[in-house]
């Protein structure tokens, strides 16, 4: 499964726990994925994670404004790792945004 930087390598404490709970139980139940093969589950959950990552980034960029967006784009061009680390340190409510965007996607799919 493709795991994205913010969700794998950075310890986000409760946010990752909540996101994993939402994905592993709610999305599996919601999409009736329990009978899917492991490969199918991993592929689809990878798509869900990509969507969540994009939403988190969009949400944060909106809050940071034009200067912040340019700075993040520059960092992303160099290193996704640097960019996500920067965001997590610069945005005080990063964990809340991550959990919010995950829950919002779940609601949209239900």
C-alpha positions as CSV (number, residue, x, y, z in Angstrom):
1,X,0.0,0.0,0.0
2,X,1.3,3.4,-0.8
3,X,1.5,5.3,2.5
4,X,1.9,9.0,2.3
5,X,4.6,10.9,4.1
6,X,2.5,12.8,6.7
7,X,0.7,9.6,7.7
8,X,3.7,7.2,8.0
9,X,6.9,8.9,9.0
10,X,5.8,11.7,11.2
11,X,4.5,11.0,14.7
12,X,1.2,12.9,14.9
13,X,0.0,11.2,18.0
14,X,-3.8,11.1,18.3
15,X,-4.5,12.4,14.8
16,X,-3.0,9.3,13.1
17,X,-4.7,7.0,15.6
18,X,-8.1,8.7,14.8
19,X,-7.4,8.7,11.0
20,X,-6.5,5.0,11.1
21,X,-9.6,4.2,13.1
22,X,-11.8,6.1,10.6
23,X,-10.1,4.4,7.6
24,X,-9.8,0.9,9.0
25,X,-13.2,0.6,10.4
26,X,-15.5,3.2,9.0
27,X,-14.3,3.1,5.4
28,X,-14.2,-0.7,5.4
29,X,-17.8,-0.9,6.7
30,X,-19.0,2.0,4.7
31,X,-17.8,0.6,1.4
32,X,-18.4,-3.0,2.5
33,X,-14.8,-3.9,1.8
34,X,-14.6,-6.8,4.2
35,X,-14.9,-9.3,1.4
36,X,-12.4,-7.6,-0.8
37,X,-9.0,-9.1,-1.3
38,X,-6.1,-7.6,0.7
39,X,-4.7,-6.2,-2.6
40,X,-8.0,-4.5,-3.4
41,X,-8.3,-3.0,0.0
42,X,-4.7,-1.7,0.0
43,X,-5.2,-0.1,-3.4
44,X,-8.5,1.6,-2.5
45,X,-7.2,2.7,0.9
46,X,-4.1,4.2,-0.9
47,X,-6.5,6.2,-3.0
48,X,-8.4,7.3,0.1
49,X,-5.1,8.4,1.7
50,X,-4.1,10.3,-1.5
51,X,-7.4,12.1,-1.3
52,X,-7.0,12.9,2.3
53,X,-3.4,14.2,1.8
54,X,-4.6,16.5,-1.0
55,X,-7.5,17.8,1.1
56,X,-5.2,18.5,4.1
57,X,-2.7,20.3,1.9
58,X,-5.5,22.4,0.2
59,X,-7.0,23.3,3.6
60,X,-3.7,24.4,5.0
61,X,-2.7,26.3,1.9
62,X,-5.9,28.2,2.1
63,X,-5.1,29.2,5.6
64,X,-1.5,30.2,4.8
65,X,-2.4,32.5,1.9
66,X,-0.4,33.3,-1.2
67,X,3.0,33.7,0.4
68,X,2.6,30.5,2.4
69,X,1.5,28.6,-0.8
70,X,4.5,29.7,-2.7
71,X,6.8,28.7,0.1
72,X,5.2,25.2,0.4
73,X,5.3,24.7,-3.4
74,X,9.0,25.5,-3.3
75,X,9.5,23.0,-0.5
76,X,7.4,20.3,-2.2
77,X,9.6,20.7,-5.4
78,X,12.7,20.0,-3.3
79,X,11.4,17.5,-0.8
80,X,8.0,16.3,0.3
81,X,9.4,15.3,3.6
82,X,10.7,18.8,4.2
83,X,7.4,20.3,3.2
84,X,5.2,18.1,5.4
85,X,7.5,18.6,8.4
86,X,7.4,22.4,7.8
87,X,3.6,22.3,7.6
88,X,3.3,20.3,10.8
89,X,5.5,22.7,12.6
90,X,4.0,25.9,11.2
91,X,0.3,25.0,11.4
92,X,-0.6,24.7,15.0
93,X,-3.9,22.8,14.3
94,X,-2.4,20.4,11.7
95,X,-3.7,17.4,13.6
96,X,-7.2,18.8,13.8
97,X,-7.2,19.6,10.1
98,X,-6.0,16.0,9.3
99,X,-8.8,14.4,11.4
100,X,-11.4,16.9,10.1
101,X,-10.6,16.2,6.4
102,X,-10.6,12.4,7.0
103,X,-14.0,12.6,8.8
104,X,-15.4,14.9,6.1
105,X,-14.4,12.5,3.3
106,X,-16.1,9.6,5.2
107,X,-19.3,11.7,5.5
108,X,-19.2,12.4,1.8
109,X,-18.8,8.8,0.9
110,X,-21.7,7.6,3.1
